[in-house]
Amino acid sequence: MNRFQDQVVLITGAAGGLGQEAARQFAAQGARLALTDVHADSLQTVAQALADAGTDVYWLAGDVRQEDQVKGFIDGCIAHYGRLDAAINNAGVDPDHHLMADIPLEDFQRTMDINVKGVFLCMKYQIPHMLNQGGGAICNIASVAGVGGAPYMSAYAASKHAVIGLTKSAAYEYGTRGIRINAVCPFITKTEMFEQTLRTMPDRELAEKKLTWSAALKRAAEPAEIVQGMLFACDKNNSYMTGHELVIDGGMTAI
């Protein structure tokens, strides 16, 4: 039986690598989808492909930094479906890598606005609807950089630590009211964001080996592998896990 049959699953950043894969896998498990992304054309392409395959899809382009757009999208989801069973707050950005003192202030601010403010706003408007219907599940996408340091990525690491802080705090606040809130923390994953990094390197193959050497599996994750954590976090049968950072890092933090 499909694990998410007729459940309404909201996904932000749905036009990106992880977001697209999450949409495909939740759809394959019977979910009805509410999708958003700042890139309207790419989002429409993703949504249309899913709809053509028989998935019920509501989509609206928007910027998670803008409160009115976040509220409008979530209210639109409720107006369309009447409920919200699970939310994947996935929209995020990885800025250029620098030593901390060399990070441009605008890069730091943009990273915090998208990665932290965006997750905050999404939860702010998702939670009341879940309370009204008696519960739900939220999965915030953090990073292994949110559970430890990340040299040359301090702005990104700070933002993902903040996502985990929001996750744990909200999980405790709403734990007795039927809402489970967890975070998935991936290692390097083969998405367009990683491709952008590799394209700046003179030797792509060597660069990928160096970037992934710290993982026990000695490779980057496939998006489908990370989405398994999202499915687990949102599964109603996974009813006792909340406030948890689910690290999916190929063994990077094993030692």
Phi, psi and omega per residue, in radians:
M1 nan 2.488 3.127
N2 -1.175 2.299 -3.028
R3 -1.205 -0.449 -3.067
F4 -2.125 0.526 -3.081
Q5 -0.954 2.078 3.085
D6 1.149 0.129 3.032
Q7 -1.372 2.576 3.127
V8 -1.647 2.084 -3.097
V9 -2.093 2.143 3.137
L10 -1.706 2.380 -3.132
I11 -2.356 2.143 3.013
T12 -1.654 2.790 -3.061
G13 1.088 0.620 -2.964
A14 -1.322 -0.177 3.113
A15 -1.615 -0.149 3.114
G16 -1.460 3.110 -3.056
G17 -1.044 -0.918 3.132
L18 -1.194 -0.698 -3.120
G19 -1.109 -0.766 3.110
Q20 -1.080 -0.783 -3.120
E21 -1.150 -0.665 3.081
A22 -1.086 -0.764 3.137
A23 -1.054 -0.767 -3.140
R24 -1.102 -0.782 -3.055
Q25 -1.286 -0.660 3.075
F26 -1.163 -0.668 3.085
A27 -1.084 -0.714 3.133
A28 -1.108 -0.389 3.121
Q29 -1.682 0.239 3.004
G30 1.641 0.104 -3.077
A31 -1.293 2.661 2.882
R32 -1.684 2.412 -2.914
L33 -1.993 2.518 2.933
A34 -2.129 2.024 -2.983
L35 -2.102 2.474 3.030
T36 -2.499 2.722 3.083
D37 -2.904 2.716 3.117
V38 -1.299 -0.372 -3.123
H39 -1.630 1.676 -2.967
A40 -1.112 -0.770 -3.082
D41 -1.126 -0.779 3.128
S42 -1.149 -0.676 3.117
L43 -1.099 -0.747 3.133
Q44 -1.081 -0.691 3.115
T45 -1.086 -0.791 3.123
V46 -1.095 -0.845 -3.097
A47 -1.097 -0.717 -3.114
Q48 -1.151 -0.710 3.126
A49 -1.084 -0.707 3.116
L50 -1.181 -0.738 3.133
A51 -1.121 -0.697 3.121
D52 -1.104 -0.471 3.130
A53 -1.516 0.021 3.041
G54 1.820 0.106 3.136
T55 -1.513 2.434 3.037
D56 -1.346 2.020 -3.035
V57 -2.250 2.220 2.914
Y58 -1.913 2.284 -3.132
W59 -2.453 2.611 3.117
L60 -2.714 2.124 3.114
A61 -1.183 2.530 3.129
G62 -3.054 2.897 -3.098
D63 -1.905 2.093 -3.083
V64 -1.177 -0.163 3.072
R65 -1.393 -0.266 -3.030
Q66 -1.798 1.974 -3.046
E67 -0.999 -0.762 -3.102
D68 -1.132 -0.602 3.127
Q69 -1.268 -0.681 3.084
V70 -1.107 -0.857 3.138
K71 -1.064 -0.744 -3.126
G72 -1.099 -0.703 3.124
F73 -1.153 -0.815 -3.101
I74 -1.186 -0.724 3.061
D75 -1.083 -0.652 3.103
G76 -1.128 -0.668 3.075
C77 -1.057 -0.786 -3.137
I78 -1.156 -0.706 3.120
A79 -1.113 -0.621 -3.104
H80 -1.332 -0.787 -3.010
Y81 -1.865 -0.443 -3.108
G82 1.542 -0.044 -3.131
R83 -2.885 2.987 3.070
L84 -2.512 1.910 -3.066
D85 -1.539 -0.636 -3.088
A86 -2.619 2.594 3.135
A87 -2.328 2.321 3.045
I88 -1.932 1.816 -3.140
N89 -1.571 1.587 -2.905
N90 -1.909 -0.359 -3.061
A91 -1.006 2.289 -3.120
G92 -2.903 2.970 -3.126
V93 -2.472 2.545 3.030
D94 -2.031 1.906 -3.075
P95 -1.291 3.023 3.043
D96 -0.966 2.557 -3.060
H97 -1.577 2.264 -3.130
H98 -2.543 2.803 2.817
L99 -1.025 2.583 -2.988
M100 -0.959 -0.760 -3.084
A101 -1.204 -0.211 -3.118
D102 -1.767 0.021 -3.131
I103 -1.264 2.165 3.039
P104 -1.085 2.427 -3.110
L105 -0.995 -0.668 -3.120
E106 -1.149 -0.556 3.069
D107 -1.172 -0.761 3.121
F108 -1.072 -0.809 -3.095
Q109 -1.129 -0.742 3.131
R110 -1.099 -0.717 3.125
T111 -1.083 -0.789 3.133
M112 -1.184 -0.650 -3.129
D113 -1.124 -0.781 -3.099
I114 -1.347 -0.879 -2.988
N115 -1.333 -0.563 -3.076
V116 -1.848 -1.004 3.125
K117 -1.012 -0.679 3.138
G118 -1.075 -0.776 3.108
V119 -1.156 -0.743 3.105
F120 -1.011 -0.855 -3.110
L121 -1.117 -0.706 3.112
C122 -1.058 -0.856 3.125
M123 -1.114 -0.672 -3.135
K124 -0.959 -0.664 -3.092
Y125 -1.756 -0.274 3.041
Q126 -1.365 -0.757 -3.006
I127 -1.030 -0.810 -3.140
P128 -1.008 -0.670 3.111
H129 -1.163 -0.694 3.104
M130 -1.152 -0.647 3.081
L131 -1.088 -0.745 -3.114
N132 -1.101 -0.537 -3.090
Q133 -1.701 -0.048 3.065
G134 1.702 0.164 3.052
G135 2.562 3.115 -3.137
G136 2.922 -3.106 -3.141
A137 -2.318 2.397 3.086
I138 -2.146 2.328 3.077
C139 -2.162 1.951 3.102
N140 -1.623 2.385 -3.132
I141 -1.623 1.908 3.110
A142 -1.771 -2.246 -3.110
S143 -3.012 2.760 2.968
V144 -1.067 -0.404 3.046
A145 -1.217 -0.145 3.077
G146 -1.593 -0.076 3.131
V147 -2.037 0.083 3.111
G148 -2.846 -3.079 3.095
G149 -1.353 2.804 3.124
A150 -2.508 1.611 -3.120
P151 -0.964 2.412 -3.123
Y152 1.222 0.098 -3.132
M153 -2.352 0.632 -2.987
S154 -1.145 -0.609 3.110
A155 -1.145 -0.780 3.110
Y156 -1.090 -0.801 -3.140
A157 -1.071 -0.746 3.127
A158 -1.067 -0.713 -3.129
S159 -1.150 -0.666 -3.108
K160 -1.348 -0.547 2.958
H161 -1.035 -0.713 3.141
A162 -1.132 -0.682 3.095
V163 -1.051 -0.730 3.115
I164 -1.161 -0.660 3.079
G165 -1.086 -0.757 3.079
L166 -1.091 -0.742 -3.116
T167 -1.058 -0.905 -3.083
K168 -1.143 -0.724 -3.111
S169 -1.133 -0.830 -3.130
A170 -1.167 -0.619 3.117
A171 -1.037 -0.708 3.137
Y172 -1.235 -0.694 -3.109
E173 -1.108 -0.618 -3.021
Y174 -1.967 0.208 -3.079
G175 -1.072 -0.583 -3.122
T176 -1.566 0.064 -3.068
R177 -2.029 0.355 2.970
G178 1.526 0.103 -3.122
I179 -1.931 2.113 3.038
R180 -1.737 2.356 -3.097
I181 -2.306 2.086 -3.124
N182 -2.314 2.937 3.088
A183 -2.197 2.463 2.998
V184 -1.811 2.321 -3.025
C185 -2.126 1.588 -3.096
P186 -1.417 2.747 2.863
F187 -1.482 -3.007 3.110
I188 -0.913 2.284 -3.092
T189 -2.218 2.554 -3.066
K190 -1.353 1.335 3.068
T191 -2.065 3.105 3.126
E192 -1.063 -0.555 3.103
M193 -1.058 -0.743 3.102
F194 -1.215 -0.663 3.111
E195 -1.064 -0.678 3.118
Q196 -1.067 -0.708 3.107
T197 -1.126 -0.801 -3.106
L198 -1.107 -0.581 -3.115
R199 -1.172 -0.318 3.106
T200 -1.495 -0.102 -3.062
M201 -1.689 2.445 -3.141
P202 -1.181 -0.560 3.131
D203 -2.160 1.725 -3.034
R204 -1.044 -0.820 -3.079
E205 -1.114 -0.775 3.121
L206 -1.135 -0.704 3.141
A207 -1.071 -0.745 -3.141
E208 -1.127 -0.678 3.101
K209 -1.106 -0.760 -3.129
K210 -1.160 -0.691 -3.088
L211 -1.236 -0.402 -3.072
T212 -1.954 0.118 -3.050
W213 -1.122 -0.478 -3.069
S214 -1.306 -0.220 3.109
A215 -1.453 2.478 3.104
A216 -1.060 -0.557 -3.123
L217 -1.468 -0.145 3.053
K218 0.996 0.666 3.084
R219 -2.773 2.840 3.007
A220 -1.343 2.770 3.096
A221 -1.383 2.644 2.922
E222 -1.482 2.509 3.116
P223 -0.898 -0.668 -3.128
A224 -1.064 -0.538 3.141
E225 -1.245 -0.645 3.130
I226 -1.263 -0.634 -3.136
V227 -1.122 -0.441 3.055
Q228 -0.998 -0.631 3.092
G229 -1.169 -0.650 3.106
M230 -1.146 -0.757 3.102
L231 -1.041 -0.764 3.130
F232 -1.110 -0.771 -3.095
A233 -1.104 -0.594 -3.056
C234 -1.662 -0.133 -3.109
D235 -1.150 2.241 3.141
K236 -1.085 -0.438 3.090
N237 -1.271 -0.320 3.078
N238 -1.543 1.046 -2.870
S239 -1.480 -0.118 -3.083
Y240 -1.943 0.076 3.131
M241 -1.764 2.060 3.032
T242 -2.665 2.659 -3.115
G243 1.229 0.401 -3.022
H244 -1.903 2.472 2.966
E245 -1.741 1.908 -3.079
L246 -1.549 1.784 -3.075
V247 -1.463 2.148 3.100
I248 -2.147 1.568 -2.889
D249 -2.277 0.258 3.133
G250 1.061 0.399 3.098
G251 1.564 0.194 -3.134
M252 -0.994 -0.732 -3.088
T253 -1.629 0.227 -3.132
A254 -1.207 -0.450 3.109
I255 -2.261 nan nan
